[in-house]
């Protein structure tokens, strides 16, 4: 499931990263790797705040919709 459809404050495991190599590499440097846990904290004006590896990040909805696929734990 794309993470833009995820429920807030639920923990998910990243199943795979999709997209171009440049985009995959960028997300991997931020900690988005297969098997990592992620929690969607909130959404405001098309930007998501996510918790990954004890860090809060803000990402555009388009990035999560196209690139990150997760499954609920």
N, C-alpha and C positions, 0 to 999 in steps of 0.2 A: 504494500500500500504506500502511495506517496505520502511523505510526512506532512504535507499541507492539509491532509485529511485527518491527521491524528488528533486525538482528544488531548486537551490541556491537562498537565500534571499526571500523565500516565507515562510509564517507562517503556521504551521501545528498543529493539535491537536492530541495528542497521544490517539489512540483508544483502544489499548491493548498492554500488554507486554507478550510475549511468551517465552518459554524456560524452563530450569530446575529451581527449586526453588532457588538454590544458585545464579544463574545468575539473576533471577528476583529480588532477595533481593539486590544484588549489584547495579543494575540499579535504584532501588527505593531509595537507599541511596544517589545516585547522583542526584535525583530529577525527574527521569523518572517515572512518575505515570500517570495513566489513567486520561485524561482530561487536563493534563499540555500542555502548548504551547511550541513549539520547532521550531527553524529556523536553517536550514543547511547553514552555512556560506561559507565553502570551502572544497575541497578534495585534498589531496596530497599523493601520493604513498600508496593508500589504507587506509588512515586515514581521518576521517571526523572531521571538527571542527564545533560544534553545539552550539547554544545559547539556554540555558534553564534556566529559572528563573534568568535572568540577569547575568548568569555565562557562560563562554566559556569553553567547554570541548572538548578533543580530544579522539575519539573512533575509534577502528578498524572497517573497513567496514563489516567484518563478524559479529560483535556484532549487528550492526544495521539491517543487512539483515535478520538475524534469529530471532531477539528478539523484535524489536520495530515496531509496525504497527501504521500508522498515517493517518489522513484525512485532506485535505486542508480546510482552513477556508474561 
